[in-house]
Structure formats: C-alpha cells, structure tokens
C-alpha cells in the first residue's frame, strides 16, 4: 500500500447565491479594495489515503466527496491526488 495526498476544492454551484461571498464582496469597498468583486467562498480540504495505486486513491477520494465532503445539490468539487 502507498500513501497518497489529496487536495480537494469544494465551491458553491455558479448559479447559486453565495451569501458569505456576497458579504465579503460588499466589504471590499470599506477596506479600500473596491477593485475586488464577485468573491465566492468554499472549502479547501486535504487528506491522506492509503491505496494500492493512484487510480484507486482517486476513486476513494471521489467517493468521500460524493458521500460526505460536498453537498452535490449545492456544491461542486474537484481534486488532485499525488503520491506522498
């Protein structure tokens, strides 16, 4: 078995309102950063997985995202897996 590191990005779907991102976008003017707009806030998750090969590790990470780490109704995700 090998150890693999996964880096996962979970973001709200583009067509859904992101209240947290909208609040941060609105605050940029007050911070003298008016040129920063359209902020979207999501999650960055890192984890390690033990697997026989990269393909198996990717399948396990994908399964974890679908079952627990992302709400597929409201969020999308992508990830990368590297051997650690």
C-alpha positions in Angstrom: 0.0 0.0 0.0 1.1 3.5 -0.8 0.1 6.8 0.8 -1.5 9.5 -1.4 -2.2 13.1 -0.6 -5.4 14.7 -1.8 -6.2 18.3 -2.2 -10.0 19.0 -2.6 -11.7 22.2 -3.6 -15.5 22.5 -2.8 -17.3 25.5 -4.1 -21.0 26.6 -4.4 -22.5 26.0 -7.9 -22.1 29.0 -10.1 -25.8 29.6 -10.4 -26.4 29.6 -6.6 -26.2 32.6 -4.3 -23.2 32.6 -2.0 -24.2 34.8 0.9 -20.8 34.6 2.6 -19.1 35.6 -0.6 -21.6 38.4 -1.2 -20.9 39.8 2.3 -17.2 39.7 1.7 -17.6 41.3 -1.7 -19.6 44.1 -0.2 -17.0 44.7 2.5 -14.2 45.2 0.0 -15.1 48.9 -0.7 -14.9 49.6 3.1 -11.4 48.1 3.1 -10.3 50.3 0.2 -10.3 47.3 -2.1 -13.1 48.2 -4.5 -11.4 46.5 -7.4 -12.0 43.1 -5.8 -15.5 41.8 -6.7 -17.5 38.7 -7.1 -16.0 36.8 -4.2 -17.0 33.1 -3.9 -16.2 31.2 -0.7 -15.8 27.5 -0.5 -13.8 24.9 1.3 -10.3 23.5 0.8 -9.8 20.0 2.3 -6.6 18.0 2.4 -6.4 14.3 3.4 -4.3 11.2 3.1 -5.5 7.9 1.7 -3.8 4.5 1.7 -4.3 2.7 -1.6 -2.5 0.3 -3.9 -2.3 2.8 -6.8 -3.3 6.4 -7.8 -6.4 5.3 -9.6 -7.7 3.5 -6.5 -6.8 6.5 -4.4 -8.7 8.9 -6.7 -11.8 6.6 -6.6 -11.8 6.7 -2.8 -11.4 10.5 -2.7 -14.2 10.9 -5.3 -16.4 8.6 -3.1 -15.6 10.6 0.0 -16.6 13.8 -1.8 -19.9 12.4 -3.0 -20.8 10.8 0.3 -19.6 13.4 2.8 -17.4 16.3 1.9 -19.6 18.0 -0.7 -23.3 18.6 -0.9 -23.9 17.9 -4.5 -27.2 19.7 -4.7 -25.5 23.0 -3.8 -21.8 22.4 -4.3 -19.3 21.2 -7.0 -15.9 19.8 -6.3 -12.6 18.9 -7.9 -9.5 17.4 -6.5 -5.9 16.3 -7.2 -4.1 13.3 -5.8 -0.3 12.9 -5.5 1.8 10.2 -4.1 3.1 11.1 -0.7 
